[in-house]
Amino acid sequence: MNKKTRNIIIGVVIAAVVVIAAWFGFGPGLGHNQKERTVTVGVVGESKPEATIWKHVAETAKKKYGVNVKIRNFTDYNQPNKALKSGDIDVNAFQHSAFLQDWNKANHGGVVAIGKTYIAPIRLYSTKYHKLSELPKGGTIAIPNDPTNESRALLVLKNAGLITLKPGKKLAIVADIVKNPRHLKLKEVNTEQCGRVINSVDAAVVNNDFSGPAGLGDKQTIYVEPINKDSEQWINIICVKKGQENNKDYQAIVKSYQTAETKKLYKKFYGTKQEAAWDVKLK
């Protein structure tokens, strides 16, 4: 072997070693790239069922898309959007569309939705009556007094046929009631108080977070919020910082969440109280 040929062979071997080293240092799922493909997801008050669901999502994201999912649990609803805007987390999943709209309005925007997760229909409860038709004329119904939950409660009463609201308003208030044939009195109280005052009123619209602690369940339910166009704004969503909508790793989280297995887990843990909503048909 002459000197020229030997040098060519040595050069080829060196080049091959460099390429292989680069692949193992920066190739998919390894080295530095592994750190870059970890997505931190912010949630609020993660329960055991939710932890199980997100464990499934994480396993799917890792297996199908090579994305590591890290869950960060917050204690209240004021934190995850701020953390998203500041870059402390990459994705959050805790809010519905109406909450996001209000938050963006109050905080100069910056957070956008990239996928739907679930909806948890709220209910009209009563400890005195077993069905809507039994509610007396002039009866009192407790509803939440904060803007989004009040509007949601009024839409529940509208869909139940108890009141009529001005058309075209996304967030309704009591003043938007145009027909109240039973002359019902609406008692506005703090959201967390609706379940506590149930025995002093004829009925109450109570959020799911507070119905359980108040001892309210199927037995006290006289109407369930339907899933229709009115309830679209209450569908929970996966969000990212504005400008990151097309990030493939963040989109992988959405795809990993929106699976048949996630639907099965919802049914197992929640029955009809919390339902997958990414492909629901709104009537």
VENFENDA-V270755 format. One record per residue. N is the residue number from 1. D_LAST is the distance of its C-alpha to the last C-alpha in Angstrom with 2 decimals. Layout:
BEGIN
N D_LAST
N D_LAST
END
This chain:
BEGIN
1 80.12
2 81.04
3 79.98
4 77.51
5 75.62
6 75.60
7 74.11
8 71.33
9 70.45
10 70.50
11 68.23
12 65.70
13 65.74
14 65.25
15 62.31
16 60.70
17 61.20
18 59.60
19 56.52
20 56.13
21 56.63
22 54.03
23 51.51
24 52.06
25 52.06
26 48.89
27 47.14
28 43.66
29 43.33
30 46.87
31 49.07
32 47.80
33 44.57
34 43.55
35 43.66
36 41.70
37 38.83
38 38.25
39 34.98
40 34.88
41 31.54
42 31.31
43 29.49
44 29.94
45 31.40
46 30.92
47 30.91
48 32.32
49 28.96
50 27.92
51 31.40
52 30.98
53 27.70
54 29.35
55 32.43
56 30.47
57 28.97
58 32.54
59 33.97
60 31.50
61 32.07
62 35.81
63 35.98
64 33.71
65 34.11
66 37.35
67 35.78
68 37.03
69 34.62
70 36.17
71 34.27
72 35.32
73 34.32
74 34.21
75 34.78
76 32.58
77 29.64
78 31.98
79 33.65
80 31.42
81 30.39
82 34.04
83 35.20
84 32.88
85 34.18
86 37.74
87 37.50
88 38.25
89 35.19
90 33.32
91 29.74
92 27.99
93 25.07
94 24.68
95 22.35
96 18.79
97 17.91
98 18.75
99 22.07
100 22.89
101 22.34
102 24.66
103 27.13
104 27.43
105 28.00
106 30.75
107 32.29
108 32.39
109 29.65
110 30.52
111 27.70
112 24.73
113 21.90
114 22.23
115 19.75
116 17.11
117 18.33
118 16.65
119 14.94
120 16.93
121 15.12
122 17.70
123 18.97
124 20.77
125 24.21
126 27.18
127 30.65
128 31.60
129 28.87
130 26.92
131 23.94
132 22.26
133 24.29
134 27.44
135 26.96
136 29.84
137 29.92
138 31.14
139 30.05
140 29.62
141 26.61
142 27.26
143 24.84
144 25.53
145 27.38
146 26.56
147 24.25
148 21.26
149 21.39
150 22.09
151 19.06
152 16.88
153 18.75
154 18.36
155 14.56
156 14.95
157 17.30
158 15.15
159 12.25
160 15.23
161 16.41
162 19.59
163 19.52
164 18.20
165 18.16
166 19.21
167 16.41
168 16.22
169 17.61
170 16.32
171 18.89
172 19.70
173 23.05
174 24.57
175 26.08
176 22.70
177 22.37
178 23.05
179 22.88
180 24.11
181 25.21
182 26.59
183 28.44
184 27.23
185 29.11
186 27.34
187 29.68
188 28.99
189 30.58
190 30.70
191 27.75
192 30.12
193 31.59
194 28.58
195 29.35
196 33.06
197 32.97
198 30.95
199 34.10
200 35.01
201 31.76
202 29.74
203 26.60
204 25.36
205 22.28
206 23.67
207 22.68
208 23.00
209 26.13
210 27.91
211 26.73
212 28.89
213 32.03
214 31.62
215 31.66
216 28.17
217 26.28
218 24.57
219 27.36
220 26.70
221 22.87
222 21.68
223 17.98
224 15.71
225 13.15
226 9.61
227 7.80
228 4.89
229 5.93
230 8.99
231 9.98
232 10.01
233 13.59
234 14.64
235 14.29
236 17.94
237 19.56
238 22.81
239 24.88
240 28.13
241 30.61
242 29.89
243 31.61
244 31.07
245 27.61
246 29.21
247 31.61
248 31.62
249 32.49
250 29.63
251 27.21
252 28.86
253 27.80
254 24.10
255 24.65
256 26.66
257 24.01
258 21.09
259 22.69
260 22.36
261 25.18
262 23.38
263 20.55
264 23.41
265 24.98
266 21.93
267 21.85
268 25.62
269 25.91
270 22.88
271 21.37
272 17.95
273 19.06
274 18.30
275 15.98
276 15.95
277 13.13
278 14.50
279 12.66
280 9.49
281 6.38
282 3.81
283 0.00
END
